[in-house]
Every structure is written in structure tokens, then in C-alpha cells.
């Protein structure tokens, strides 16, 4: 029988193998490779989308090997934000975010290993969901996760203009066991549900960007709406949160160490893959960075080269990494004890709305606000706020705003239910860039 998604057009992030379409993940050495050719099978998520009767109209741009906050790479270039072409749509699923926001399609399949679904959702005014770790297969995607624990940190998920569209696509993508373990968003009662509120980003000020007043007000708007819906609102102080989460740049450092300890392949090898048995050539990483600064031809984007170098440096401090991984396990336990099985937590997505192109290079530690939840394996739904920033906040006038809704593992239906309730109440919505003056 035809389901609710039958005939719905959709785009898929270009890091997922789709028959006849580019499958490079923005890595120059993979230029010309297409899904369904030379033994490359379609990704599991693509097969699921096709089985649901959806129509894949194309694949969307990403950062090089899906590891940056902008969607720019040496093959396809840079994606722009439909609200302001001078700004980034985010990354690494920014191409998908721009496509959905510009009304090209209503839905996209995106991936998220450090915020790659939620950052574009914030920057483009969309709903997006990062599932509980391990809920959806990564098979047929780049970077490859294999059987390593990284497949729990990196999760595919839906990006949509409407909250009610998240759940059917999420269930289409998810493993049957995951769907069976979830409840139904319709069964979640908001009246009396406890909502914990983190008013400030986790990373200490001075190590991150200042929290934009427009985003502060947007979060207050969402929290007030939940209070009007009957939720019990509890505002958390920094002392109420896990110590290691809010000390220094703990969120980013814990994520980085846990990623490094779980990844099956060095990032340097991911961006320099062996094709047909031959290792890709190119310049050294230091040379690539120098070429980036002077504008010379290069094989890699600046963020990719910098990340590969950073990874080599991180490997020189195994004891420090082991200590951070232990802290991560403690933070995960403390967060789930705090939130519990029947509550949610509202927190900032990032300190700022969509920045100008290349500005994320100055805001690296900001991403700890999203990436920590990948390492914690918690489900998170990005929720857009319907009003755009005004001229009174001129640094980000006309840009979308939003928040994150977080729950304990296996409570995906709860965060999606909150997003749906907020949209139904008119407190959350995806503003159209087509009507900007």
C-alpha cells in the first residue's frame, strides 16, 4: 500500500550513494564517482526512501568529507544561504538545508556527526532531527563508519520545513528495532511535562562567540510557549549541569576525543583515499594550508587540511584523550539522570545565526554546543522560531533563529512531539526566504 511519503520529492546529501548521481562527499580524489557504478551499491537510507515511494530529485552539497560547519569543497564549490547569499547555509548538510529552505523540496536526508543536521536547520530556519545513537544505518555513506562506535555518533536523519514531516521520514530511515523501541509523538502529553532550560551555551564565554540577543529572545519565546502549553519549566544554572560539560571548552574537547577514539580511519586517509588501488597524490597538509591562505590551487579545503593536521596532534596525547573519554562517559550518565525518561531540555543551538562565509574558522569551539550530543548519543530536534531578527539586531537582521530540544536516549518521539506542539501553537515555524524585502 502507498504510505504517507509516496510521491514526495526529496534530496539526499551527496555523501550517500544514490544510483547514477555523484558520490564524492566533496573529496577531490573521488571526483567522477557515482552511486550504483563499479560495485558501489546504494546506501541503506536511499533504499529505504525509494521503498517508501519518495522521488529523489538530486544530491546536495557538503563540506569536504562532511567535517565542517560550511558546505564548501574542491569539487562543487560553496553553497550559499537563501536568506543572504553572503552567508553560509551551514555544514556539513548545508546544501540540503538551502534546498529545503528555498522550497526546492519539502524534505531531505541529512547526516549529523557534530551538528551537521542541526546547524543547517538553525541557519536556514528548518526542523531537523539527530536520532538516538545507532538508530539508523550509515551503510553506503562517506566517511565510512563500518562496525566502529562512530556509527553511533554519526546519525542520518530528516530535515524538513514542517515538524509533522519529521516522524514519518525518521521511521522510514530507522532500523525496525529502533522504531519498535520508540513511542509515538501523538502519545506524548505536554501538560505537566518537565522542561529543563539551559539559557547559555555550554562553552565558557571567552572561548566561544557571544550569545546573540536575538537568539536569547528566540529561546525565551519557545520556553514561554511551552509554559503556556502546560509544561513545568525549570531553568538550570551552570552549577546544575555536569561540571565537565561547562568547564572551559569541555563540550568540544570531549566530542573531539571520543570521535578520535572511535573513528575507524584517519581523516587524512578519508580525504586522500586509494582509488582503484592507487593512493591520491597532492600536496602535504602544511603546504595545503599555505596554499589556502595565498589562494593557490590546492586539493583540499582549508578546514579539511587543518582538521587532518589537528588529528595528528591529538594522537600525540593519548592519556589526555583517555581522560576526556572518561569524562564523556560521566557527562552522558549525568545528563540522562538530569533529564530522565519523561522530560526534555531546551538549549541554544549555537551562539549566533548564520555567519558570513569563512567566519566559522573563527568560531570552531562554538560547535561544541551541537557536537556534544553526538558523543552523548542523545536525540535532538532542531526547532526554528518564526520571527526573523530585526534591524535592532543589525548584525544578523533577516536571519532565521532556533533552539535545540534534547531528550534521553530512545526518547526521539518526545523531542519530535515538542516540535510538533510548538508548530501547532504557532510558536515554531520555518520562515520563507522568498518573502524577504
C-alpha positions as CSV (number, residue, x, y, z in Angstrom):
1,X,0.0,0.0,0.0
2,X,1.1,3.6,-0.6
3,X,2.3,5.3,2.5
4,X,2.2,9.0,3.6
5,X,5.5,9.7,1.8
6,X,4.5,8.2,-1.5
7,X,5.4,10.5,-4.4
8,X,7.0,13.2,-2.2
9,X,10.1,14.7,-3.7
10,X,13.3,14.7,-1.6
11,X,17.0,15.4,-1.9
12,X,19.8,13.4,-0.4
13,X,23.1,14.6,0.9
14,X,25.9,13.8,-1.6
15,X,27.8,11.7,0.9
16,X,25.2,9.0,0.4
17,X,25.3,6.6,-2.5
18,X,22.4,7.2,-5.0
19,X,22.5,5.3,-8.3
20,X,23.6,7.5,-11.2
21,X,24.4,10.5,-9.0
22,X,27.7,11.9,-7.8
23,X,29.1,10.2,-4.7
24,X,32.2,12.1,-3.7
25,X,31.4,13.6,-0.3
26,X,33.3,16.6,-1.6
27,X,36.7,14.7,-1.8
28,X,38.6,15.7,-4.9
29,X,40.1,12.2,-5.3
30,X,36.6,10.8,-5.7
31,X,35.6,13.2,-8.5
32,X,33.6,11.4,-11.1
33,X,32.5,8.5,-8.9
34,X,28.8,7.8,-9.0
35,X,26.5,5.6,-6.9
36,X,25.4,2.3,-8.5
37,X,28.5,2.1,-10.6
38,X,31.6,-0.2,-10.4
39,X,30.2,-2.2,-7.5
40,X,29.1,0.9,-5.5
41,X,25.7,-0.1,-4.1
42,X,23.0,2.4,-3.0
43,X,23.1,3.5,0.6
44,X,20.7,1.8,3.0
45,X,18.9,5.1,3.6
46,X,18.4,5.6,-0.1
47,X,16.9,2.1,-0.5
48,X,14.5,2.9,2.4
49,X,13.5,6.2,0.8
50,X,12.8,4.5,-2.5
51,X,10.8,1.8,-0.8
52,X,8.6,4.4,0.7
53,X,7.8,5.7,-2.8
54,X,9.7,9.0,-2.5
55,X,11.2,10.7,-5.5
56,X,14.9,11.5,-5.2
57,X,15.5,14.6,-7.4
58,X,19.1,15.1,-6.7
59,X,22.0,15.1,-4.2
60,X,23.2,18.1,-2.3
61,X,26.4,19.8,-1.5
62,X,28.5,19.1,1.6
63,X,31.8,20.1,3.2
64,X,34.8,18.1,2.3
65,X,34.3,14.6,3.9
66,X,31.4,16.0,5.9
67,X,33.5,17.5,8.6
68,X,33.0,21.3,8.7
69,X,30.4,23.9,9.6
70,X,30.2,25.2,6.0
71,X,29.3,23.3,2.8
72,X,32.2,24.0,0.5
73,X,34.6,21.6,-1.2
74,X,37.1,21.4,-4.1
75,X,34.7,19.8,-6.5
76,X,31.4,21.7,-6.3
77,X,32.4,24.9,-4.5
78,X,30.5,26.8,-1.9
79,X,26.8,26.7,-1.1
80,X,25.0,29.9,-0.1
81,X,22.3,30.7,2.4
82,X,19.0,31.5,0.7
83,X,18.3,34.3,3.3
84,X,21.5,36.1,2.5
85,X,23.9,34.8,-0.2
86,X,26.8,36.3,1.6
87,X,26.3,33.9,4.4
88,X,26.8,30.1,4.9
89,X,23.9,27.7,5.0
90,X,26.0,25.7,7.4
91,X,27.5,22.3,7.2
92,X,28.0,19.7,6.6
93,X,24.4,19.3,5.3
94,X,24.2,22.9,4.1
95,X,23.3,22.1,0.6
96,X,20.3,20.1,1.8
97,X,19.4,22.9,4.2
98,X,19.5,25.5,1.4
99,X,17.4,23.3,-0.9
100,X,14.7,22.7,1.7
101,X,14.6,26.4,2.8
102,X,14.4,27.7,-0.7
103,X,11.3,25.5,-1.3
104,X,13.0,23.2,-3.8
105,X,11.8,20.2,-1.8
106,X,9.9,19.7,1.4
107,X,12.3,17.1,2.9
108,X,16.0,16.0,2.9
109,X,18.0,13.1,4.2
110,X,21.0,14.6,6.1
111,X,23.7,13.3,8.3
112,X,25.0,14.6,11.7
113,X,28.3,13.7,13.4
114,X,28.8,17.1,15.1
115,X,25.7,19.1,14.3
116,X,25.6,18.7,10.5
117,X,21.8,18.4,10.5
118,X,21.1,20.9,13.3
119,X,23.5,23.7,12.3
120,X,21.9,24.0,8.8
121,X,18.5,23.8,10.4
122,X,19.3,26.8,12.5
123,X,20.9,28.7,9.7
124,X,18.1,28.0,7.2
125,X,15.1,28.1,9.6
126,X,14.2,24.4,9.4
127,X,13.2,21.5,11.6
128,X,15.8,18.8,11.8
129,X,16.3,15.7,13.9
130,X,19.5,13.9,15.1
131,X,18.4,10.5,16.3
132,X,19.5,8.4,19.3
133,X,22.9,6.9,18.5
134,X,22.7,3.7,16.4
135,X,19.1,4.2,15.3
136,X,19.8,4.4,11.6
137,X,22.2,2.6,9.3
138,X,25.2,4.5,7.9
139,X,26.0,1.8,5.3
140,X,26.8,3.3,1.9
141,X,27.8,6.7,3.3
142,X,31.2,8.6,3.4
143,X,33.1,8.8,5.7
144,X,32.6,5.0,6.2
145,X,31.7,4.0,9.8
146,X,31.9,0.3,9.5
147,X,31.2,-1.5,12.7
148,X,33.1,1.0,14.8
149,X,31.4,3.0,17.6
150,X,31.5,6.1,15.3
151,X,28.3,4.7,13.7
152,X,26.5,5.6,16.9
153,X,27.9,9.2,16.9
154,X,27.1,9.8,13.2
155,X,23.4,9.6,12.6
156,X,21.4,10.2,9.5
157,X,18.1,11.9,9.9
158,X,15.3,14.1,8.4
159,X,15.4,17.8,7.7
160,X,12.0,19.4,6.9
161,X,10.0,22.6,6.7
162,X,7.3,21.2,8.9
163,X,7.7,19.3,12.2
164,X,4.9,16.8,11.4
165,X,7.0,15.6,8.4
166,X,10.0,14.6,10.7
167,X,8.4,11.5,12.2
168,X,7.3,9.6,9.0
169,X,10.7,10.1,7.4
170,X,12.5,9.3,10.6
171,X,10.6,6.0,10.9
172,X,11.3,5.3,7.2
173,X,15.0,5.6,7.7
174,X,15.3,3.9,11.1
175,X,16.1,0.3,11.8
176,X,13.0,-1.7,12.7
177,X,14.2,-2.3,16.3
178,X,14.7,1.4,16.8
179,X,11.1,2.2,15.7
180,X,9.7,-0.6,17.9
181,X,11.5,0.9,20.9
182,X,10.2,4.4,20.4
183,X,6.8,5.7,21.5
184,X,4.5,7.7,19.3
185,X,4.7,11.5,19.3
186,X,0.9,11.6,19.5
187,X,1.0,9.8,22.9
188,X,3.3,12.5,24.5
189,X,1.3,14.7,26.9
190,X,2.9,18.1,27.2
191,X,0.8,19.2,30.2
192,X,2.8,18.7,33.3
193,X,5.9,17.6,31.3
194,X,9.1,19.0,32.8
195,X,11.2,21.2,30.5
196,X,14.7,22.0,31.7
197,X,16.2,25.2,30.2
198,X,19.8,26.0,29.6
199,X,19.9,29.7,28.9
200,X,23.6,30.0,27.8
201,X,25.9,27.9,25.6
202,X,27.9,25.3,27.4
203,X,31.4,26.6,26.5
204,X,32.7,29.4,28.7
205,X,32.4,32.9,27.3
206,X,35.9,34.0,26.1
207,X,36.4,30.6,24.4
208,X,33.2,31.0,22.2
209,X,31.2,33.7,20.5
210,X,29.0,35.9,22.4
211,X,25.3,34.8,22.6
212,X,23.4,36.9,20.1
213,X,20.4,38.8,21.9
214,X,18.1,37.7,19.1
215,X,18.8,34.0,19.8
216,X,18.3,34.7,23.6
217,X,14.9,36.2,22.9
218,X,14.0,33.4,20.5
219,X,14.7,30.8,23.2
220,X,12.6,32.8,25.7
221,X,9.8,32.8,23.1
222,X,9.9,29.0,22.9
223,X,10.1,28.5,26.6
224,X,7.2,30.8,27.2
225,X,5.1,28.9,24.6
226,X,5.9,25.6,26.4
227,X,4.8,27.1,29.7
228,X,1.5,28.2,28.1
229,X,1.1,24.6,26.8
230,X,1.2,23.4,30.4
231,X,4.8,22.3,30.7
232,X,6.6,22.7,34.0
233,X,9.6,24.9,33.2
234,X,12.8,24.6,35.2
235,X,15.7,27.0,34.5
236,X,19.1,25.4,35.1
237,X,22.1,27.3,36.3
238,X,25.6,26.3,35.2
239,X,26.0,24.6,38.6
240,X,23.1,22.3,37.8
241,X,24.8,21.0,34.7
242,X,27.6,18.4,34.6
243,X,30.9,20.1,35.6
244,X,32.9,18.7,32.7
245,X,30.3,20.0,30.2
246,X,30.5,23.6,31.2
247,X,34.2,23.9,32.2
248,X,36.3,25.6,29.6
249,X,35.7,24.2,26.2
250,X,34.7,20.8,27.7
251,X,31.9,20.1,25.3
252,X,34.1,20.4,22.2
253,X,37.1,18.6,23.8
254,X,35.0,15.7,24.9
255,X,33.4,15.3,21.5
256,X,36.8,15.5,19.8
257,X,38.4,12.9,22.0
258,X,35.5,10.5,21.7
259,X,35.5,10.8,18.0
260,X,39.2,10.3,17.8
261,X,38.9,7.2,19.9
262,X,36.1,5.7,17.8
263,X,37.0,6.5,14.2
264,X,38.0,3.5,12.0
265,X,40.1,5.6,9.6
266,X,42.3,8.6,10.0
267,X,40.7,11.7,8.5
268,X,43.9,12.2,6.4
269,X,43.1,8.9,4.7
270,X,39.5,9.8,4.2
271,X,40.4,12.9,2.2
272,X,43.2,11.1,0.4
273,X,41.6,7.8,-0.4
274,X,43.0,5.0,-2.5
275,X,41.1,4.8,-5.8
276,X,41.4,1.6,-7.8
277,X,44.4,0.7,-5.6
278,X,46.2,4.0,-6.2
279,X,46.7,6.5,-3.4
280,X,45.7,10.0,-4.2
281,X,48.6,12.4,-4.7
282,X,48.6,16.1,-3.9
283,X,50.5,18.5,-1.6
284,X,51.3,17.9,2.0
285,X,48.9,19.2,4.7
286,X,51.1,22.2,5.7
287,X,51.5,23.1,2.0
288,X,47.7,22.8,1.6
289,X,47.1,25.3,4.4
290,X,49.7,27.7,3.0
291,X,48.1,27.5,-0.4
292,X,44.7,28.2,1.1
293,X,46.0,31.4,2.7
294,X,47.5,32.7,-0.6
295,X,44.7,31.4,-2.9
296,X,46.9,29.0,-4.8
297,X,45.4,25.8,-6.4
298,X,45.0,23.0,-3.8
299,X,43.5,19.6,-3.4
300,X,41.7,20.2,-0.1
301,X,39.7,22.9,1.6
302,X,41.4,24.8,4.4
303,X,39.2,23.2,7.2
304,X,39.8,19.7,5.9
305,X,43.6,20.2,5.8
306,X,43.6,21.8,9.3
307,X,41.5,19.0,10.7
308,X,43.8,16.4,9.4
309,X,46.7,18.2,11.0
310,X,44.9,18.6,14.2
311,X,44.1,14.9,14.3
312,X,47.8,14.1,14.1
313,X,48.4,16.4,17.0
314,X,45.7,14.9,19.1
315,X,47.2,11.5,18.6
316,X,50.3,12.7,20.5
317,X,48.4,13.0,23.8
318,X,46.7,9.6,24.4
319,X,46.5,9.9,28.2
320,X,44.8,13.3,27.9
321,X,42.3,11.8,25.3
322,X,41.6,8.8,27.6
323,X,40.8,11.2,30.4
324,X,38.4,13.2,28.2
325,X,36.7,10.0,27.1
326,X,36.2,9.0,30.7
327,X,34.7,12.5,31.4
328,X,32.4,12.0,28.4
329,X,31.0,8.8,29.9
330,X,30.4,10.6,33.2
331,X,28.7,13.5,31.4
332,X,26.4,11.2,29.5
333,X,25.3,9.5,32.7
334,X,24.8,12.8,34.5
335,X,22.8,14.3,31.6
336,X,20.4,11.3,31.4
337,X,20.0,11.3,35.2
338,X,19.1,15.0,35.0
339,X,16.7,14.8,32.0
340,X,15.2,11.4,32.9
341,X,12.8,9.4,30.6
342,X,9.9,11.9,30.6
343,X,11.4,15.4,30.3
344,X,13.2,17.4,27.7
345,X,15.9,20.1,27.8
346,X,15.9,23.3,25.8
347,X,19.2,24.9,24.9
348,X,20.8,27.1,22.3
349,X,21.7,25.5,19.0
350,X,24.7,27.9,18.6
351,X,25.6,31.3,19.9
352,X,24.9,33.0,16.6
353,X,22.6,32.7,13.5
354,X,24.2,32.2,10.1
355,X,27.6,33.9,9.8
356,X,29.3,35.3,6.7
357,X,31.3,32.9,4.6
358,X,34.6,31.8,6.2
359,X,33.6,33.2,9.7
360,X,33.2,29.7,11.1
361,X,37.0,29.4,11.0
362,X,37.0,31.9,13.9
363,X,34.1,30.1,15.7
364,X,35.4,26.5,15.9
365,X,34.6,25.9,19.6
366,X,31.0,27.1,19.1
367,X,30.3,23.7,17.5
368,X,30.7,22.0,20.9
369,X,27.1,23.2,21.5
370,X,25.8,20.7,19.0
371,X,28.6,18.1,18.8
372,X,28.5,17.1,22.4
373,X,25.1,15.4,21.9
374,X,26.5,13.2,19.1
375,X,29.1,11.9,21.6
376,X,26.3,11.5,24.2
377,X,24.1,9.7,21.7
378,X,21.1,11.7,22.8
379,X,18.2,12.5,20.4
380,X,17.9,16.2,19.5
381,X,15.4,18.1,17.4
382,X,16.2,21.5,15.9
383,X,13.2,23.9,16.1
384,X,13.0,27.1,14.1
385,X,11.5,30.3,15.5
386,X,9.1,32.0,13.1
387,X,10.2,35.6,13.5
388,X,13.3,36.9,11.8
389,X,15.8,39.2,13.5
390,X,15.1,42.9,13.1
391,X,17.2,46.0,12.4
392,X,17.6,46.4,16.1
393,X,19.9,43.5,16.0
394,X,21.7,44.6,12.8
395,X,24.5,42.1,12.9
396,X,22.0,39.3,11.9
397,X,19.0,41.1,10.6
398,X,16.7,39.0,8.4
399,X,18.2,35.7,9.5
400,X,16.4,32.6,10.9
401,X,16.6,31.7,14.6
402,X,16.1,28.5,16.6
403,X,16.8,26.2,19.5
404,X,17.6,22.6,20.3
405,X,15.2,20.2,22.1
406,X,17.1,17.3,23.8
407,X,15.9,14.1,25.5
408,X,17.4,10.9,26.9
409,X,18.3,8.0,24.6
410,X,15.3,6.3,23.0
411,X,13.0,9.3,23.5
412,X,13.1,10.6,19.9
413,X,9.3,10.7,19.8
414,X,9.4,13.1,22.8
415,X,11.6,15.8,21.1
416,X,9.6,15.5,17.9
417,X,6.4,15.8,19.8
418,X,7.6,19.0,21.4
419,X,8.5,20.4,18.0
420,X,5.1,19.4,16.6
421,X,3.3,21.0,19.5
422,X,5.3,24.2,19.1
423,X,4.5,24.4,15.4
424,X,0.8,23.7,16.0
425,X,0.7,26.5,18.6
426,X,2.3,28.9,16.1
427,X,5.5,29.3,18.3
428,X,7.7,27.5,15.8
429,X,7.7,27.7,12.0
430,X,10.0,27.8,9.0
431,X,10.0,31.3,7.6
432,X,10.2,31.6,3.8
433,X,13.2,33.5,2.3
434,X,11.1,34.2,-0.7
435,X,9.2,36.9,1.1
436,X,12.2,38.9,2.3
437,X,12.1,42.5,1.1
